[in-house]
Amino acid sequence: MAGLLAVSAPALAQQPLVGDPKAAHLKIAMCEGCHGIPGYRTAYPDVYSVPKLGGQSTIYLSNALHAYKAKQRSHPSMRGIAASLSDQDIADLAAYYSASPAGGHK
């Protein structure tokens, strides 16, 4: 039995998720409502300029979305959106926006 576990353990190791920018096209509508509008400013919970996502690194975007999902970042709208995302959704969105032009989107 121990030999079986030793052989099976590497097979159980999770592979890192690879984001698919093409798959993100089906998922970006919730992002584009704010992040896709040039010069957009929100009024909830405070007035601030909404950042552009294009050209950000995949690591930054993924970490930010995971932090919103874990309630480690405070914006309530982003927390709600991130809570609805799977790890694959986050990887896909990060891949899409990192491949987009800086300050914009494809």
N, C-alpha and C positions, 0 to 999 in steps of 0.2 A: 504494500500500500504506500509506503514512504517513497519508493521509487516512482510510482505513478504520480504522486504529488510533485516530486522534483521535476519530472518531465513536463507536467501540465502547467506548472507555475509560470514559465515564460510565455506560454500561449495565452494565459489570462491577463498578462500585462496590457494595459490600455495603450493603444497607439495615439499619438497626439492628433487632434482634429485638424484636418486640412480644410480651409474655407474654400468655397466655390463661388466666385464672383457672379457667375451666371445664375446660380440658384438664388442669389440675393435679390435679383430683379423681381422675384415674386414676394419679397419680404420688405422692400424699402418704402412702401407707401406710408407706413407709420412714421418713418424717419423724415421723409421729404416734406411732410406737412409743416414742419418747422425748419429743419436743417437745409431744405432745398430752396428756401425763399431768401434771395439776396437782401441783406440788411434787416432781416426779421428780428424783432424784439418781442419778448414775452412780457406778459403782465402778471403771471402767476408763478410762483408765489411772490416774486419781486420782478421789477422791470430790469431786464438785462439783455444784451445782444446774444443771440443764439449762435454758437460756433459752427463754422463750416467743418465738415468731416473729411472732405476730399484731401488726399495726400498725407493724412495722418498715418502713423505706423500701425500695422496689424496688432502689435503687442499693446500699444497704447489704447486703441479702440476696444480690443477684447478685454483688457484689464478694467477700463472704464465701465463697460457694460456689466461685467461680472461684479464690480463694486456697487453699481446701482442695484443689481439683483440681490446682493447680500445686504442692502441697506447701509452700506458704508459711505455712500454719497447721498446728499440730502435732497436733491430735486424730486418732488413727489411725482411729477408726470413721467420723468425718466425712470423712476423706481417702478412705476406701474407697467411701463412698456418693457423694461428689462425683465420683469418678473414673468412676462408671457413668452420670453425667448428660451429656446433650448440652447444647449452648448453648441450644437451644430449651427443654429440660426446666428449665434454670436460670431462664430468663426466665419460664416458666409458673409455677414455684414461687414466685418472687419476686413476681409479680403476684398470686397467690392469697393469700399471707401478708400482703402489704402492704394488701390490701383486707379482711383479717380484723380482728376487734376486737382492740384492744391487749391483750396478755397472753393471747390465746387463739387460737381458730381458728373458722372457720365450720362 
